[in-house]
């Protein structure tokens, strides 16, 4: 039956929402646009740049109701899912995980210790980075924007677009960009 549905979708060009992410063995949601890397941020930035994408991190934790909201209500939206897949190189960090992460400044810590170093207290938190980062600064100091918490589709998509358009380097703050784009 699934093959029939996919064939109809392919032939008729019907837009179908992305499917909500599955939970991994670590209890975190897994999406097609999340990258499984060695979590060396300098290497990840270089790979993102080579693909013409922006590096971003999403910090989550097992059982987070706000992470679930994002993965069930926001990220599966076909426009958001495609925009992320086309424009971003996302790395997932487990707020309480033990996998090693190497920060831009060269320090290597477990995910949980790195999250503490960065001062992140809420999940989900997304951090977005410029295409060039000084290797002597930690991620939380070089991020062009951090988005703590769960937001609706409109705010999330606007933020993704604002970062891609480098709105952070202009005169229009995100809140004004959001108000202007939501009015259109």
Buried (B, 14 or more C-beta within 10 A) or exposed (E): EEEEEEEEEEEEEEEEEBEBBEEEEBBBBBBEBBBEBEBBBBEBBEBBBEEEBBBBBBBBBBEBEBBBBBBEBBBBBEEBBEBBBEBBBBBBBBBBBEBBBBBBBEEEBBBBBBBEBBEBEBBBBBBBBBEEBEEEEBBBEBBBBBBBEBBEBEBBBBBBBBBBEEBBEEEEEBEEBBEEBEEE
